[in-house]
């Protein structure tokens, strides 16, 4: 894993997680988001949860969540050592034939920006939520 996902931000939290740690991931996200963006805390929790589940399913069973605060946003970065060797793809909500990919679509819809940085052996997904409405 690489260092902090956002060198210009202030790190607020870091959680290494696996299949048994999703509740802890949600609790940390809720606590931090509720303090800074209370009206969007539920969005943050669901978006990050979906990305974390993808890390578990497609990223070798575990990942790392880092939460950074920049001047204008909370940035939730989920990183994993991707076990599939493929780049995650967003599916359209209208793609009823898709068997996966809706988690990223949900995260994109709930965030102000979703950035996917993927290589065959490493994936980093950043969920940005603005601090101002």
C-alpha positions in Angstrom: 0.0 0.0 0.0 1.1 3.5 -0.6 1.2 6.4 1.8 -1.5 8.9 2.5 -3.8 9.3 -0.5 -3.9 13.0 -0.1 -0.7 14.7 0.8 -2.4 18.1 1.0 -5.1 16.9 3.3 -5.1 16.3 7.0 -5.5 12.6 7.9 -8.5 12.1 10.2 -8.5 8.3 10.4 -7.1 5.1 9.0 -8.7 1.6 9.2 -7.2 -1.7 7.9 -10.2 -3.9 7.2 -11.2 -7.4 6.1 -14.6 -9.2 5.9 -15.2 -9.0 9.6 -14.4 -5.3 9.9 -17.1 -3.6 7.8 -19.0 -2.5 10.9 -15.9 -0.8 12.2 -15.4 0.9 8.8 -19.0 2.2 8.9 -18.6 3.4 12.5 -15.4 5.4 11.8 -16.9 6.9 8.6 -20.2 7.9 10.5 -18.3 9.4 13.4 -16.1 11.6 11.2 -18.7 12.5 8.7 -21.3 13.3 11.4 -18.9 15.9 12.8 -18.2 17.6 9.5 -21.0 16.9 7.1 -23.9 15.8 9.3 -26.5 16.1 6.5 -24.5 13.8 4.3 -23.2 11.3 6.9 -25.5 8.5 5.7 -24.3 9.1 2.1 -20.7 8.8 3.2 -21.3 5.6 5.2 -23.1 3.9 2.3 -20.7 5.1 -0.4 -17.6 4.0 1.6 -19.2 0.7 2.6 -19.9 -0.2 -1.1 -16.2 0.6 -2.0 -14.9 -1.4 1.0 -17.1 -4.4 0.0 -15.5 -4.2 -3.4 -12.1 -4.3 -1.9 -13.0 -7.4 0.0 -14.6 -9.2 -2.9 -12.2 -8.1 -5.7 -9.1 -6.9 -3.8 -7.7 -10.0 -2.1 -10.1 -9.9 0.9 -8.8 -6.8 2.6 -8.1 -3.1 2.2 -7.2 0.1 3.9 -9.5 3.1 4.4 -7.9 6.5 4.9 -10.0 9.6 5.7 -8.5 13.0 4.9 -9.9 16.5 5.2 -8.9 19.1 2.6 -9.9 22.7 2.6 -13.2 21.9 0.9 -13.9 18.2 1.2 -13.7 14.9 3.1 -11.9 12.4 1.0 -12.4 8.7 1.9 -9.7 6.6 0.1 -10.0 2.8 -0.1 -7.0 1.0 -1.3 -6.3 -2.7 -1.9 -3.8 -5.0 -3.5 -6.3 -6.0 -6.3 -6.5 -9.7 -6.6 -8.3 -9.8 -9.9 -5.8 -7.9 -12.1 -8.7 -6.0 -13.7 -9.7 -2.3 -13.5 -13.0 -1.7 -11.8 -15.7 -0.4 -14.1 -18.8 1.6 -13.4 -22.0 0.1 -14.7 -25.0 2.1 -15.8 -28.1 1.9 -13.6 -30.0 0.8 -16.7 -27.7 -2.2 -17.2 -30.0 -4.8 -15.7 -27.7 -7.6 -17.1 -24.7 -6.5 -15.0 -23.7 -9.0 -12.3 -21.4 -6.5 -10.5 -20.4 -2.9 -10.5 -23.4 -1.4 -8.8 -21.4 -0.6 -5.6 -19.2 1.8 -7.5 -22.3 3.3 -9.2 -23.9 3.9 -5.8 -20.7 5.4 -4.5 -20.5 7.7 -7.5 -24.2 8.8 -7.1 -23.8 9.6 -3.4 -20.5 11.5 -3.6 -19.5 14.7 -5.3 -16.6 13.0 -7.0 -15.5 9.4 -7.3 -11.9 8.8 -8.6 -10.6 5.4 -9.5 -6.9 4.8 -9.8 -6.4 1.2 -10.8 -3.5 -0.8 -12.0 -3.5 -4.6 -12.5 -2.1 -5.1 -8.9 -3.4 -2.1 -7.0 -6.7 -0.2 -6.8 -7.4 3.1 -5.1 -10.9 4.6 -5.0 -11.4 8.1 -3.6 -14.9 9.2 -2.5 -15.1 13.0 -2.2 -17.8 14.8 -0.3 -17.8 18.5 -0.2 -17.7 20.2 3.2 -20.0 23.0 2.0 -23.4 22.5 0.5 
